[in-house]
């Protein structure tokens, strides 16, 4: 038996998240601003990059491990069904949309891959569906996960439930407009 790098996008993303976290700890927090969405200025290209890079930053080991557990569980299924290129595109669009909506509606920073987690979870429910069908699993997952986030958004817990909801919305849209197996 040999070890196979079975999901290059998901594994590379996961390794990048770990590298950013470890390097930030070694640099005593000096790296994380490049991986945290805050104030975005068109005059500063680094802040524009955070529209995408905020998904690589994590505030703690618990935050990182929690996100990577779901990404490594569901991400390879999505990457296998939708292909690596489309998976990267969906990840970039989700990161960007989450960032834009956070800037427009909230005055808080944003970091972490939770939006991607929710995108993968909802998108995975479409992996065995056909055009013109709405999977019951999608309906149940949407109700459970997004419903839970709406309820939890009433708490003051430093968690961006909105990013989770936005990731779920992106995953739902991708599920309806793309079909598994199409590269």
Secondary structure per residue as TSV (DSSP state, phi and psi in degrees):
chain	resnum	aa	ss	phi	psi
A	1	X	-	360.0	144.0
A	2	X	-	-126.7	155.6
A	3	X	-	-83.2	134.5
A	4	X	-	-119.6	133.8
A	5	X	-	-80.0	77.6
A	6	X	-	-74.8	-20.5
A	7	X	-	-139.2	80.0
A	8	X	H	-58.2	-39.6
A	9	X	H	-67.8	-49.6
A	10	X	H	-66.3	-43.8
A	11	X	H	-67.1	-41.1
A	12	X	H	-64.6	-42.6
A	13	X	H	-61.9	-44.9
A	14	X	H	-62.5	-43.7
A	15	X	H	-63.3	-38.8
A	16	X	H	-63.2	-41.6
A	17	X	H	-60.7	-44.6
A	18	X	H	-65.0	-44.2
A	19	X	H	-60.8	-44.5
A	20	X	H	-61.0	-45.2
A	21	X	H	-62.5	-49.8
A	22	X	H	-64.9	-46.3
A	23	X	H	-61.9	-38.5
A	24	X	H	-62.7	-41.2
A	25	X	H	-64.2	-40.7
A	26	X	H	-66.7	-29.8
A	27	X	T	-95.5	13.9
A	28	X	T	52.7	49.2
A	29	X	T	81.8	5.6
A	30	X	S	-79.4	-16.5
A	31	X	S	-91.0	-31.8
A	32	X	G	-59.1	-30.5
A	33	X	G	-57.7	-25.3
A	34	X	G	-78.4	-9.3
A	35	X	G	-126.1	27.0
A	36	X	S	-131.4	126.9
A	37	X	B	-77.9	121.8
A	38	X	-	-133.4	-131.7
A	39	X	-	-71.0	128.7
A	40	X	-	-109.1	126.8
A	41	X	-	-123.0	130.0
A	42	X	T	-64.2	-21.0
A	43	X	T	-78.4	-16.3
A	44	X	-	-118.5	101.5
A	45	X	H	-58.9	-28.2
A	46	X	H	-63.0	-41.0
A	47	X	H	-68.1	-30.3
A	48	X	H	-67.8	-37.7
A	49	X	H	-60.8	-30.8
A	50	X	H	-66.9	-12.7
A	51	X	H	-60.7	-24.0
A	52	X	H	-112.2	-37.3
A	53	X	H	-78.8	-12.4
A	54	X	G	-59.7	-22.5
A	55	X	G	-73.8	-14.0
A	56	X	G	-88.3	-19.0
A	57	X	-	-88.2	144.6
A	58	X	-	-141.8	146.2
A	59	X	S	-84.0	-25.1
A	60	X	S	-153.0	168.3
A	61	X	H	-60.8	-39.5
A	62	X	H	-61.8	-43.2
A	63	X	H	-62.2	-48.1
A	64	X	H	-62.6	-50.5
A	65	X	H	-65.2	-38.9
A	66	X	H	-59.4	-46.7
A	67	X	H	-68.8	-44.2
A	68	X	H	-67.1	-29.9
A	69	X	H	-58.7	-49.1
A	70	X	H	-70.8	-40.2
A	71	X	H	-63.3	-43.0
A	72	X	H	-73.4	-22.1
A	73	X	H	-81.0	-47.2
A	74	X	H	-99.1	-32.1
A	75	X	H	-55.8	-46.3
A	76	X	H	-61.7	-32.8
A	77	X	H	-63.8	-45.0
A	78	X	H	-65.1	-46.3
A	79	X	H	-62.7	-38.8
A	80	X	H	-64.3	-41.4
A	81	X	H	-79.3	-36.1
A	82	X	H	-102.8	-14.5
A	83	X	-	90.8	158.0
A	84	X	H	-67.0	-45.3
A	85	X	H	-61.5	-46.7
A	86	X	H	-67.5	-34.8
A	87	X	H	-63.4	-45.3
A	88	X	H	-60.6	-46.4
A	89	X	H	-59.7	-44.2
A	90	X	H	-65.0	-37.0
A	91	X	H	-65.6	-44.0
A	92	X	H	-65.3	-43.6
A	93	X	H	-63.5	-43.2
A	94	X	H	-63.8	-44.9
A	95	X	H	-59.5	-45.6
A	96	X	H	-65.2	-47.3
A	97	X	H	-64.8	-40.6
A	98	X	H	-62.1	-43.2
A	99	X	H	-64.3	-47.0
A	100	X	H	-61.5	-47.0
A	101	X	H	-66.8	-33.6
A	102	X	H	-64.8	-42.1
A	103	X	H	-64.6	-42.0
A	104	X	H	-70.6	-35.8
A	105	X	H	-113.0	-12.5
A	106	X	-	-132.9	156.1
A	107	X	-	-114.2	46.4
A	108	X	S	-125.0	160.6
A	109	X	-	-76.8	169.5
A	110	X	B	-148.6	130.4
A	111	X	-	-154.0	152.6
A	112	X	S	114.5	162.9
A	113	X	S	-100.2	18.1
A	114	X	H	-60.8	-37.8
A	115	X	H	-61.5	-39.3
A	116	X	H	-66.5	-37.9
A	117	X	H	-57.2	-48.5
A	118	X	H	-68.4	-33.9
A	119	X	H	-61.6	-46.5
A	120	X	H	-63.5	-42.4
A	121	X	H	-61.3	-48.7
A	122	X	H	-70.9	-36.7
A	123	X	H	-66.5	-35.5
A	124	X	H	-62.1	-28.0
A	125	X	T	-70.1	-11.0
A	126	X	T	-96.6	-4.7
A	127	X	T	-61.8	-23.8
A	128	X	T	-118.9	28.9
A	129	X	-	-100.9	164.1
A	130	X	-	-114.9	162.1
A	131	X	T	-56.2	135.4
A	132	X	T	87.9	-0.7
A	133	X	-	-110.2	146.3
A	134	X	-	-115.7	111.2
A	135	X	-	-65.3	138.1
A	136	X	H	-61.5	-36.0
A	137	X	H	-59.5	-37.8
A	138	X	H	-62.0	-46.7
A	139	X	H	-60.0	-46.1
A	140	X	H	-66.8	-44.0
A	141	X	H	-63.9	-43.1
A	142	X	I	-60.3	-46.1
A	143	X	I	-62.9	-46.1
A	144	X	I	-68.4	-54.5
A	145	X	I	-72.6	-49.4
A	146	X	I	-70.8	-38.7
A	147	X	H	-58.6	-44.4
A	148	X	H	-60.5	-41.7
A	149	X	H	-67.1	-38.7
A	150	X	H	-62.2	-44.9
A	151	X	H	-64.2	-44.5
A	152	X	H	-70.4	-18.5
A	153	X	T	-66.4	-14.5
A	154	X	T	-78.9	-10.0
A	155	X	S	-93.2	151.6
A	156	X	-	-99.0	90.5
A	157	X	S	-129.1	13.0
A	158	X	S	62.9	19.6
A	159	X	-	-112.2	133.4
A	160	X	-	-87.5	85.8
A	161	X	H	-61.2	-28.0
A	162	X	H	-61.3	-40.2
A	163	X	H	-62.7	-38.2
A	164	X	H	-63.8	-47.2
A	165	X	H	-62.7	-43.4
A	166	X	H	-63.3	-40.9
A	167	X	H	-60.8	-41.7
A	168	X	H	-63.7	-39.9
A	169	X	H	-63.8	-44.5
A	170	X	H	-61.0	-45.9
A	171	X	H	-60.1	-38.3
A	172	X	H	-65.2	-46.3
A	173	X	H	-62.1	-46.9
A	174	X	H	-59.6	-39.1
A	175	X	H	-63.0	-36.4
A	176	X	H	-79.9	-31.3
A	177	X	H	-97.0	-13.5
A	178	X	-	-118.2	160.1
A	179	X	-	-124.1	136.6
A	180	X	T	-54.8	146.2
A	181	X	T	89.5	-19.1
A	182	X	-	-79.5	123.3
A	183	X	-	-95.7	360.0
